[in-house]
Amino acid sequence: MQMPHPPADQIALPAVLVALGDPTRLAIVRELAMREAPMNCSMFLGLASKTNLSYHLAKLREAGITQTKAVGTSKFTTLRRDDLESRFPGLLDSVIAAAVTDTALPPLDDKPADD
């Protein structure tokens, strides 16, 4: 199943900023950047319930911030770092640098959030 992603030249700054304005989505982006490897959605269960995670991951994908690929029954998410850098040079690195030190963001832990 192919999930829709905007082409790189159609990633819009207002959509990116709105998506990054949510603390949970910003925490997801922070974790993706820190691990620099595709992450299964189950790795984010410490941030939100499964339903909320699906919503937040879809918003990030629709804004063009992440790429999600289905592999069998799993979905793996990565940052679209190159696409965002070509559209908005320095934006993603600045956002990630701020997010890493922002204690107001929810931490990712190994315990699933309550449904």
C-alpha positions as CSV (number, residue, x, y, z in Angstrom):
1,M,0.0,0.0,0.0
2,Q,1.5,3.3,-1.1
3,M,0.9,6.3,1.2
4,P,0.7,9.8,-0.3
5,H,3.7,12.1,0.2
6,P,4.0,15.5,-1.4
7,P,6.7,15.9,-4.0
8,A,9.7,17.8,-2.7
9,D,8.9,20.9,-4.8
10,Q,5.4,21.0,-3.3
11,I,6.4,20.9,0.4
12,A,4.9,24.1,1.8
13,L,6.5,26.1,4.6
14,P,3.2,26.9,6.3
15,A,2.3,23.1,6.4
16,V,5.8,22.3,7.8
17,L,5.5,24.9,10.5
18,V,2.0,23.9,11.5
19,A,3.1,20.2,11.8
20,L,6.2,21.1,13.8
21,G,4.1,23.3,16.1
22,D,2.7,20.3,17.9
23,P,4.9,19.0,20.9
24,T,4.2,15.4,20.1
25,R,5.1,15.7,16.4
26,L,8.2,17.8,17.3
27,A,9.3,15.0,19.7
28,I,8.8,12.4,16.9
29,V,11.0,14.5,14.6
30,R,13.6,14.9,17.4
31,E,13.7,11.1,17.9
32,L,14.0,10.4,14.1
33,A,16.9,12.9,13.9
34,M,18.7,11.5,16.9
35,R,18.5,7.9,15.7
36,E,19.1,8.6,12.0
37,A,17.5,5.3,11.1
38,P,14.0,4.2,10.0
39,M,11.8,3.8,13.0
40,N,8.7,1.6,13.4
41,C,5.7,3.4,14.8
42,S,5.8,1.2,17.8
43,M,9.1,2.9,18.9
44,F,7.0,6.0,19.6
45,L,4.5,4.4,22.0
46,G,6.0,6.3,24.9
47,L,4.8,9.6,23.3
48,A,1.1,8.8,22.7
49,S,-1.5,6.2,22.2
50,K,-1.6,4.1,19.0
51,T,-4.5,6.1,17.6
52,N,-2.8,9.5,18.4
53,L,0.5,8.3,17.0
54,S,-1.2,7.3,13.7
55,Y,-2.7,10.8,13.5
56,H,0.6,12.6,14.3
57,L,2.6,10.4,11.9
58,A,0.1,11.1,9.1
59,K,0.3,14.9,9.7
60,L,4.1,14.7,9.5
61,R,4.0,12.7,6.3
62,E,1.3,14.9,4.7
63,A,3.4,18.0,5.5
64,G,6.4,16.5,3.7
65,I,8.5,16.2,6.9
66,T,8.7,12.4,6.9
67,Q,8.6,9.5,4.5
68,T,6.8,6.3,5.5
69,K,7.4,3.0,3.8
70,A,5.5,-0.2,4.3
71,V,7.6,-3.3,4.7
72,G,5.4,-6.3,5.0
73,T,3.0,-5.5,7.8
74,S,5.3,-2.8,9.4
75,K,5.6,0.8,8.5
76,F,8.9,2.6,8.8
77,T,9.3,6.4,9.1
78,T,12.3,8.5,8.2
79,L,12.9,12.2,8.0
80,R,13.0,13.8,4.5
81,R,16.1,15.7,5.5
82,D,17.4,16.2,2.0
83,D,14.1,17.4,0.6
84,L,13.5,19.8,3.5
85,E,17.1,21.1,3.3
86,S,16.7,21.8,-0.5
87,R,13.4,23.6,0.1
88,F,14.2,25.5,3.3
89,P,18.0,25.5,4.0
90,G,18.9,25.2,7.7
91,L,15.3,25.0,8.9
92,L,15.3,21.4,10.0
93,D,18.7,21.5,11.7
94,S,17.6,24.6,13.6
95,V,14.3,23.0,14.7
96,I,16.1,19.8,15.8
97,A,18.8,21.7,17.7
98,A,16.1,23.5,19.6
99,A,14.0,20.4,20.2
100,V,17.0,18.4,21.6
101,T,17.3,20.9,24.5
102,D,13.6,21.7,25.0
103,T,12.6,20.1,28.3
104,A,8.9,20.9,27.6
105,L,8.8,18.2,24.9
106,P,7.6,14.8,26.0
107,P,10.5,12.3,26.4
108,L,10.5,9.1,24.5
109,D,10.6,6.2,27.0
110,D,10.1,2.5,26.7
111,K,6.7,2.5,28.4
112,P,3.6,2.7,26.1
113,A,1.3,5.5,26.7
114,D,-2.2,4.7,28.1
115,D,-4.8,4.2,25.4
